Structure formats: structure tokens, C-alpha cells
Amino acid sequence: MIKFLPIKEQGALVSNSIRKHKIVIVGGGAAGLELATSLGRKLGKKGLAEIILLDATTTHIWKPLLHEVAAGTLDEAEQVDYLAQAYRNHFRFRLGKMEGLNRQKKEIYASPTFNESGEQIIPRRTFSYDTLVMAIGSVSNTFGIKGVEENCFFLDTTSQAFRFQKHMVESYIKSIAANETELKSLSIAIVGGGATGVELSAELHEVTDMLAVYGLEQSSNVKLTIIEASPQLLPALPAKLALATQNQLAKLEIDLKLGCRVVEITKEVIKTLDGEMIPAEIKVWAAGIKAADWVNRLDGLETNQINQLIVDETLKTSDDDIFAIGDCAACPWPGHKGNVPPRAQAAHQQAATLCKTILNRLNGQAPVKYDYKDYGSLVALGKYSTVGNLMGNLMGSVTIGGFIARVVYLSLYKMHQVAIHGYYRTALLTLSNLFRRSAHAKIKMH
Ligand SMILES: Cc1cc2nc3c(=O)[nH]c(=O)nc-3n(C[C@H](O)[C@H](O)[C@H](O)COP(=O)(O)OP(=O)(O)OC[C@H]3O[C@@H](n4cnc5c(N)ncnc54)[C@H](O)[C@@H]3O)c2cc1C
């Protein structure tokens, strides 16, 4: 195991222009951006380490907001510019998509970056590290089902969410124009009745309502369907919560097909195991996650069956100098059947724990153990409702709904904003968003 000089001595070395400890964080999402920001403030600002954040995109949007991007209801000002964030918080941002690792040389490789016209703007690059943190999130798991890749939209990245939104607007416009002569409904099917699918369906319903208010009455002719393999909606959440959500979606006339296993998707229909053919113009795949396939070939790092990097209770992978946090990490959850679930609250907590471990590591002290605290789950059903359960030591699991649930749901995002912007800037951003939202259109139609 490598020994590092205590931070104080490093400070002295830095002034003698000897190389600083280099921390490379790959992925600036819910976990990686919080970690880069806190390490930047604690180490980068004092010149005690060099912190580099590598991400495949130039801006960050908190992933649980992607269904709002897809529906066109998210204010674009919620995007965080990585370069500005890095400047304010004393780390460096580099644009690039990691594609390989050499553990012996302690190097990672980023593929060349191209602009929209296909012109190469950044060549293939190499970054060396002393400590590497993998925080690359997850992608949708298609389980190898025929036709999914070719015929479905995904909500794994901001650009995919924007692409869906653009296609949806075009489809609305086409469908509305067609309705002038013949009444035809636009059907949208979402495969996966987890939080992503449920939140997206409610948000899309709200959009169709809003379009009708804007004068496009025909938009109410949109048919939404959720297809879920499990007999329960929101299979990972308590049955009581699932039932409350189910009732709310039924009121919105969102068609729920539970216990329906999809076996193939074509351009026109979704085929299920019991032979049903569900026609849908727009199909969204939101049925489970995995880490990207290339993670499985990462110079021998141990992974599980969904490509997540296996970490121990200190978030360390099978290599002493490489850690993993967020959705790409398979982290043990003592006392529970599975691993820590792939959630924003886990990513937030892991970033905070790993920050302490890295500070300790540079001081020659022991790593901090990560203990996942499940504070419950909340599902936002657009403007209609928010339902969820809160977990507490004294009260156990309590089901909540309505205004309180909405406030708690929003507080999850506020915690992320506070972690990356601090209290003052978060308050300013919240206020400015309130003003902007009252002055601008509620949905994006371009
Ligand atoms: C629509 C939706 C709604 C959700 N709602 C909730 C919710 O209500 N509550 C909740 O707790 N969780 C929710 N989640 C899950 C939550 O978003 C994730 O658990 C969380 O974002 C994981 O954080 P992360 O940092 O691991 O990954 P991400 O936040 O996905 O960040 C990964 C980052 O890595 C970058 N990256 C990926 N590959 C590379 C590469 N090769 N090289 C460089 N950079 C790369 C990406 O650009 C991205 O910035 C939701 C997810 C979705 C999709």
C-alpha cells in the first residue's frame, strides 16, 4: 500500500515545486461533482492536491430531473457549467469520455472528442493519477431484449432527454395537425414502472394538460401507458406507497399494465410474453440499470453481473488506489439482501464519506466506513401529487403525501445544490428560478 506524506509536509513540498498528489474523478454527476467540489474547497484551495474532474459533457443536470428535461418542463438555468464550477471551487475540469485504464502505469485514457459536425476537437488523451475515483453513473439495462436499442428512447443522459423532448414536441405538432381532419391519438408507452417511468408519465400528463390550456386542445388526446414486469408498480418500494401511486395514476387515466413482461419491441408495437401487442408511437425504456459495458473490461477491476465495480465498505475497489461511488459501485449494505440501491441519496452520502477518506488517506490515516442511511423514497407525480415514505430511527417507515412529501422531495435536490453551490448561492438560485418561472413559459416547445 502506498504511503502518502501528511498534508502539512505536502504543503512544504508544494512550495518546493514537487508534484502534488493527483486525484482524478471520472464523472461529474450526483456523486462525482459533489466530491470534486468538496475536495476542491478542502485541498485544491490550499494547494494541497491537484483535483481533476473528467466528464463526457460540458454541463451537469442532476439526473433525477431528467424526466423534467424530457417533458420540457425543466428550467434550463438548472444546468451547471463544469468549467465555472471548477473555477469557483478550486479543481480542474477536463472534457472527455473515459475508455480505458492501466493500473500498472496509473493512467486513464479518454477517447477523442468530436463536435456536432464530426470534427475532432480534442485528441485521445491520457491522465495520470495517484487516487482515481470512478463516478460514471449507470445506463439503462435492456437485458438483451430484441428491438429495444433500435426502437426506444432512453433517459440516461441529458442529450437523450433533450432528444426525446424534441421528438415528442414534433409528434404533438404532427398529431395535432392530423387531428384537423381525422381524430387520431398519440400513444406513448413507458417500459418500467419504477420511479423514473412513473415520474415521467405524470410529467408528460401535466404537459398535455398545459398544452390544452395554451389552446392546443387536441393534445389531451395523448394516451400514456406504463408497462411493468412485476405485479406491483414501483417494485422496489413498499406496497402501500405503490398502491397510493397506482390510484393517483388511475385518476389521470394513465394505463397501467402490471405483470407484463416485454419480449420484443418493433417500430410499431411492444410484444409481451403473454402475446399482447401494445401499439405505441413513442416508446421509452426505463426498466432497470447497469454500469456501462466497458467497465467490465477495466484492467481486471472486479465487477458484478451488471458491470458495477465491486467496492468494500470503504468504497475501495479491488485496487488500493481506485474508489467507486454512485450508481457504478456495487457497495455492500450490511443487514440487507442486496447492495446499496442506485439512488441520488446514496450518491450524495458516498461523496461525503469518500471526501473524508481521501483527506485521511493524504494524512496517512484510516479510511472511513460507509454506512448507507435510507431516509426513504419519494415519487413526484408532476403538479398532481408527491407520495413517499420516510425512514427514521424512532418512527420506522412513515408514508407521507401531498405538500409535506413535495417539500421533502424538493429538499433532496436542495441538498445537492447546497453541496455544490453552498447555502448562499443556492438561496440566490432558488429565488432567481422562482422569478424566471413566473415570467417564462412553463414548457419548452422547441
Ligand atoms: C429520470 C430519473 C429520475 C430519478 N429520480 C430519482 C429520485 O427521485 N431519487 C433518487 O434518489 N434517485 C433518482 N434517480 C437515480 C439517480 O439519478 C442516480 O442514482 C444518481 O444520479 C447517481 O449518481 P451518479 O453520480 O452515480 O451518476 P450520474 O448522476 O448519472 O452521473 C454520472 C456522470 O458520469 C458522466 N460519465 C458517464 N460516463 C462517462 C465516461 N465514460 N467518461 C466521463 N464521464 C462519464 C456522465 O456524463 C455524468 O455526468 C433517478 C434517475 C433517473 C434517470
The ligand as an ORCA input file, in Angstrom:
! r2SCAN-3c Opt
* xyz 0 1
  C     -35.298     10.101    -14.627
  C     -34.625      9.701    -13.330
  C     -35.226     10.026    -12.119
  C     -34.591      9.672    -10.915
  N     -35.179     10.028     -9.724
  C     -34.557      9.757     -8.566
  C     -35.118     10.176     -7.317
  O     -36.203     10.755     -7.291
  N     -34.448      9.911     -6.172
  C     -33.241      9.253     -6.179
  O     -32.658      9.047     -5.095
  N     -32.665      8.853     -7.337
  C     -33.296      9.075     -8.518
  N     -32.719      8.669     -9.713
  C     -31.421      7.962     -9.667
  C     -30.281      8.976     -9.516
  O     -30.389      9.932    -10.529
  C     -28.944      8.279     -9.590
  O     -28.900      7.272     -8.601
  C     -27.787      9.252     -9.362
  O     -27.802     10.297    -10.298
  C     -26.447      8.505     -9.438
  O     -25.416      9.435     -9.358
  P     -24.013      9.128    -10.068
  O     -23.114     10.256     -9.721
  O     -23.590      7.747     -9.768
  O     -24.345      9.137    -11.618
  P     -24.875     10.327    -12.528
  O     -25.557     11.349    -11.731
  O     -25.611      9.658    -13.637
  O     -23.530     10.961    -13.116
  C     -22.648     10.233    -13.935
  C     -21.747     11.213    -14.669
  O     -20.716     10.489    -15.314
  C     -20.517     11.009    -16.616
  N     -19.942      9.923    -17.415
  C     -20.531      8.776    -17.781
  N     -19.685      8.020    -18.497
  C     -18.519      8.705    -18.581
  C     -17.264      8.433    -19.189
  N     -17.021      7.314    -19.872
  N     -16.292      9.355    -19.074
  C     -16.523     10.526    -18.424
  N     -17.687     10.821    -17.827
  C     -18.684      9.910    -17.901
  C     -21.889     11.454    -17.053
  O     -21.805     12.448    -18.096
  C     -22.463     12.009    -15.752
  O     -22.185     13.386    -15.607
  C     -33.340      8.984    -10.930
  C     -32.764      8.654    -12.171
  C     -33.385      8.991    -13.355
  C     -32.747      8.625    -14.673
*
